[in-house]
């Protein structure tokens, strides 16, 4: 080899690396873009699931409030007393049969 060819050898070796480096960078960029797409899709799915769960929670809270109102209505003293008198034909205890229980 002549002196001129020896000087070009490192440049050729360096020049042959550029296509490979560009290919590796391209593959990494494509892989990264797929990662971003996957992360965005997963994020959207989780957000939709969160919204469904919040809607379900709200519906359960509404049902719970309605049940509390119904329980209050059904267990009111006046209602219990009227059912005891009408359906069960019960009457208040008089005199010596009455026992008071202290808590």
C-alpha positions as CSV (number, residue, x, y, z in Angstrom):
1,X,0.0,0.0,0.0
2,X,1.1,3.5,-0.7
3,X,1.2,6.3,1.8
4,X,-2.0,7.8,0.3
5,X,-3.9,4.6,0.6
6,X,-3.0,4.1,4.2
7,X,-4.5,7.5,5.1
8,X,-7.8,6.6,3.4
9,X,-8.2,3.3,5.2
10,X,-9.4,4.8,8.5
11,X,-11.8,7.0,6.5
12,X,-13.2,4.1,4.7
13,X,-13.7,2.1,7.9
14,X,-15.3,5.1,9.5
15,X,-17.5,5.6,6.4
16,X,-18.7,2.0,6.4
17,X,-20.0,2.4,10.0
18,X,-22.4,5.2,9.2
19,X,-25.0,3.0,7.4
20,X,-25.0,0.6,10.3
21,X,-25.3,3.3,12.8
22,X,-28.1,4.9,10.9
23,X,-29.9,1.5,10.7
24,X,-29.5,1.0,14.5
25,X,-30.8,4.5,15.2
26,X,-33.8,3.9,12.9
27,X,-34.6,0.6,14.6
28,X,-34.4,2.2,18.0
29,X,-36.6,5.1,16.9
30,X,-39.2,2.7,15.5
31,X,-39.1,0.6,18.7
32,X,-39.4,3.8,20.8
33,X,-42.4,5.0,18.7
34,X,-44.1,1.6,19.3
35,X,-43.5,2.0,23.0
36,X,-45.1,5.4,23.0
37,X,-48.1,4.1,21.0
38,X,-48.5,1.2,23.5
39,X,-48.2,3.4,26.5
40,X,-50.8,5.9,25.1
41,X,-53.2,3.0,24.3
42,X,-52.8,1.5,27.8
43,X,-53.3,4.9,29.4
44,X,-56.5,5.4,27.4
45,X,-57.8,2.0,28.4
46,X,-57.1,2.5,32.0
47,X,-58.7,5.9,31.9
48,X,-61.9,4.4,30.4
49,X,-61.9,1.7,33.1
50,X,-61.5,4.4,35.8
51,X,-64.4,6.3,34.4
52,X,-66.6,3.1,34.3
53,X,-65.6,2.4,37.9
54,X,-66.5,6.0,39.0
55,X,-69.8,5.7,37.2
56,X,-70.5,2.4,39.0
57,X,-69.5,3.9,42.3
58,X,-71.9,6.8,41.8
59,X,-74.7,4.5,41.0
60,X,-74.0,2.4,44.1
61,X,-73.9,5.6,46.2
62,X,-77.3,6.6,44.9
63,X,-78.7,3.2,45.6
64,X,-77.2,3.2,49.1
65,X,-78.9,6.6,49.9
66,X,-82.2,5.3,48.6
67,X,-81.9,2.2,50.8
68,X,-81.1,4.3,53.8
69,X,-84.2,6.4,53.2
70,X,-86.3,3.3,52.7
71,X,-84.9,1.7,55.9
72,X,-85.7,4.9,57.8
73,X,-89.2,4.9,56.5
74,X,-89.8,1.2,57.2
75,X,-88.4,1.3,60.7
76,X,-90.2,4.4,61.9
77,X,-91.9,4.0,65.3
78,X,-95.3,4.9,63.9
79,X,-95.1,2.4,61.1
80,X,-94.0,-0.4,63.3
81,X,-96.7,0.3,65.9
82,X,-99.4,0.4,63.2
83,X,-98.3,-2.9,61.7
84,X,-98.2,-4.4,65.2
85,X,-101.8,-3.3,65.9
86,X,-103.3,-4.0,62.5
87,X,-101.6,-7.1,61.1
88,X,-100.4,-8.8,64.3
89,X,-103.3,-7.7,66.5
90,X,-101.0,-6.6,69.2
91,X,-101.9,-4.2,72.0
92,X,-99.7,-2.4,74.5
93,X,-99.0,-4.2,77.8
94,X,-100.7,-2.7,80.8
95,X,-99.9,-2.8,84.5
96,X,-97.8,-5.5,86.1
97,X,-96.8,-7.2,82.8
98,X,-94.8,-4.2,81.7
99,X,-91.0,-4.5,82.3
100,X,-88.6,-1.6,81.6
101,X,-85.2,-2.6,80.4
102,X,-82.4,-0.1,81.1
103,X,-79.4,0.0,78.8
